């Protein structure tokens, strides 16, 4: 059993999980043509499509491939009316099997409410340590934006993923690693593991290779969204040491959103989001006219130009839900 990354669209990845009997599963068939070509190149037949969530850039090839190759399409049961071609709904704790491969399904809401990760033990393409296919929930050095869920949901989902064995390889939905590590270095500049990870990622991209397939142990050391308890990150973002980890996570998520989306060099201009974390971790949002409700304001390219003092703990920022999903494929 091995894992084959299939580049799709501008920066998406689909994955073939190849079994021992000339069959394979595809995780997140973003578009049909690259998947079809990968199947031909690997000399395998498609046995199933496993979708991590309903966003178009992860399911665009579902119906064409399912119709052409007569295979089932698996996704979360709550997405039955919005995940193209869905024939089998699954939920947390379910097991899926195809091509001689078995995966445990983890429900990981946050990016979307029906997000799923698939955990396969002992995949040889993952160095024998297992593989988890996380879609847009957990990226290498990052996590997905909160289009549907709350900070509390996403934090819980990421925590559940970190409970998998440390040697598990992470196969995520996008090639965002270099940008993610740039943000990680911004919020935790003394983290030597982040520095080394940036060097490895830059070298891989210079060779034309993907950066995906980091281990969960590496992610725990370098991914700011798994490091809400980091004293340095909290200091950078103005989060009190005694604040709950969900509050710190929301601040990190907000800072990331403003880091890549905020406008106004020199502290001017950008639109921030001020939130309050209420019952069950749900976040109420209101737009602000300037950067002062946000943690950081920078332009998309280049180093941070302006740093704005974080507001009080009960008004920490989170991701701006209103961003266009059409832009989702281009930024963390």
N, C-alpha and C positions, 0 to 999 in steps of 0.2 A: 504494500500500500504506500502510495506516495502522493505528494501535493504538487500541482503544477499551476503556477500563476498565469492568468490570461489577461493581459492588458485590454481594457475596453474604454470607449469614449475618450475623454481627455486625460483622466487620471484615475479611473475606476479599475478595480480588479475583480474578475470572476476567478473561481478556482475549480480545477478538476481534482477530485479525490479519486485516484486510480486504484482499483482493486486488483486482485490476482487473476481474474478470469476474463480479462479483456473488456471489462466494463468500467464505467466511471460515473460519478455524480458531479454535477456542476452546482457550486454555491454561488448565488447571485449572478444570474444570466443577464447582465446589463444589456447586451445586444446579441443577436443570434450569430452573426457572421464570424466574429473572432472565436466564439465557442465552437462553432462547427469546424473551423479550421484547426483548432487545437485538438479536437477529437480525431480529425483525419491525421494530423501530424503524429499524435501519440498512438494511433492505431487501435482506438478503443471505441466501444459503443456507449451511448448515453443511457443510463439506467434511471435517473431521477434528477429533478431540479429542487434544490433546497434554497428557499429565499429567506433572508434575514429580516427584511421589512419591505413595506409596500412602495417606497419611493421609486419613481420611474427609472432612475439611473441604476437601479439594482434589479429591475424586473422587466426591462424593455424587450428582452428576448424570450420571455417565458412562453407566450402563446404560440409563437412561431415554432420554437423547438419542440414544445409539447405536442403540437399538432403534427409536425413532420415526423417525429420519432416515437410518438405514442408513449410518453412517460408521464408519471405523476409529478405534480407540483406541490411542494410542501411549504407551509408557512403558518404563522400563528392563527389560531381559530378566530380571533377577533378581526382579522383582515379579510374575511371571506368575501366581502363586497368591494374590496379595493385592491386586492392583490391579483393581478391578471393570471388566469389559468389555474387558480388554486383548486386542487382536488382533495387535499388532505390537510385538515387543520390540526395543529398540535399545540400543546401547552407545556408549562414547566414540569419537568420530570419525565416527560414522554421520551420514548426511544424510537429512532427511525433507522431503518435498515435498507440498504440497496447496494448492489455491486459487491456483496460480501463485506460491506463496511457498516458498522454500527456507530451511531452518534447519540449522545444524550442531549436533550433540548433544554436550554436555559432561557426562561423568559426574562428579558432585560429591558424593561420599559425606561424611557427617558427621551431618547432621540425621537422615537415614535412609541405609541402605547403598545403596539404589537411586535416590538423588536424581539428577535430571537438570536441566540448564539448556539452553535452546534459544536459540541466537544467530542472529539474522536481520540481515543487512547492509542498511543503507540504508533502514530503514523510515521512511516520511515522518512518521508519528505520533511518531517519535523524533527529529524535527528533521533527518532525513537522515543521521544519524551511526550508525545501527544500533541494535538493541535486543536485550537479553538478558532472558529470562524465567527468573527464578531461584527461584521457589517460596519455600521457607523456608530456603534456603541463605544467600543474601545479601539482607538487608533494606536499606532506606534507613536508613543510620546504625546498622545492627545486623546480627546474623546469628542463625540458628536455634539452638535448644538441641540438645544432643547426645543424642538418644534412642537411637541405634544405633551411631554412629561414635565415633572417638577425637578428641582435640584435634589430633593430627598429621594425621588425615584431613581434618578441617574446615579446618585452616590451609592445607593443600595445595590444597584445593578453592577456597578464597577467593583464594589466590595465582594459581591458573589463571584465574579470572575477571578479575583485575586486569590480565592480559596482553592482554585485548581492547582495542581502540582506546579512548582516553580519552573520546571523545565518545559512546560507547555509552550509551544510556539503560537504566536498571535498572527492570524491572517485576517487583516482588516480590509475595509472596502475601498480605500483611496490611498494614493501615493502623496501623503501630506507630511511625511516624516521630517524633512528638512525645515519646513515652516514651523512645525510643532516644536522641534528642538530649539529653534530660534527663540520662541516664546518661553520655553522652559529655562533657557539661559538668562532671559530677561528677569524672570521672577525669582530664580534661584542661582545667581551668578557664581557662587562659590562651589557649586556641585560639580566635582571633577568627573563623575560618571556622565553627566550631560555633555561636558566638553569632549570626552572620548567618543560618545555616541554621535555627536555632530561630525567629528572627523570621519568616523566609519560611514555615516550616511552620505557625506559629500563624496567620499571615495567611491562608494557603490554607484552613485548617480553619474559620476564622471566616467565610469566603466559602462554605463548604460544598463545597470542592473537595478532591480527593485530593492527597496530597503525593508520590506515586510519580512516577517518571520522572526522577530525578536522574541525572547522568552519572557514569561511573566516575571521572573526574577529581575531581568533587566528593566522591565517596565516599572516595577516597584521602586527602582533606584533612580529612574530618569523621568517618569511621567508625572507632571505636576498635579494632574487630576487624581492620582493615586497617593499624593503626598500632602493632603490637606492638613496634616499635623506638623508639617515642616515649619520650624521656627523662622527660618529665613524667608520662606514664601509669605508667611503671615506678616512679618515685618515689612516686606516689600509692598504688600497690599494694604497695610494698615489694619489687619484683622487682629483683635486682641487675643492673647495667648489662651485665655479661658473660653473663647467662643467655641460653640459646637462645630464638629467637623462638617456638617451640612452647610452651616453658615460660611465656613472657610471655602468649601467647595463652590458654593454659589459665587463667592467673590472671585475665585480663580476663573470660573466659567465666564463671568462678566468681563474680567480683565482681558481674557483671550479674545472675546468678541470685539471689544473696543480696540485692542491691539491691531486686529486685522481690518476692522471696519470703521474705526473712529476717524473723524476728519479734523481738520484745523490744526496745522502746525503751530507751535508756539502757544498752545493752550487755547486756541480759538476754535469756535465753530462746531465741533462735533455734536452728535445727538447721543445722549446716554440713556440708560434705563435705571430708575430707582425702584427698588423692590422692598417689600416687607415679607418676611417668612412667617407664615401663619400656621393654622392648624394643619397637621399632616405634612408640613413642609411645602404647601402650595405657596406660590409666589404671586403677589399682586404687582402689576407693572404700571408705570406711568412714564411717558416720555418727558425728558427735560430739554430745555432750549439750548443748553450748552453742556460742557464736559463735567460739570461739578457733581453730578450724580453718579459719575463713573469713576473707576479706579485709575485707569490710564487712558490717555488720549494720544494716539500716534497716527501717522499716515501708514498706508498699507506697505509701502516700500521703504527700506532703510531703517536705521536704528530709531528707537523712541526719541521723540523730540520734547515731549512734555509729560510731566508726572503730576497728577492731581491728588491731593490728599483724599483718602477714602472717607466716606461718610460714616455715621454711627453704625453699630452692628446690625440694628434692626432696619437699616436702609441700604444694605449691601446689594450690589448689582448682580444680575444674572443675564443670561443670553437674551438678546432682543428677538422675540418670537416673530416679529413682523418682517424679518428679512425674507426676500424672495427665495423660494425653493429652487428657482432656476439658477441662482448663484451658488447653491449648496454644493454643486459638484466642483467648485473652483477653490474653496477655502475651507479650513477646518471649522 
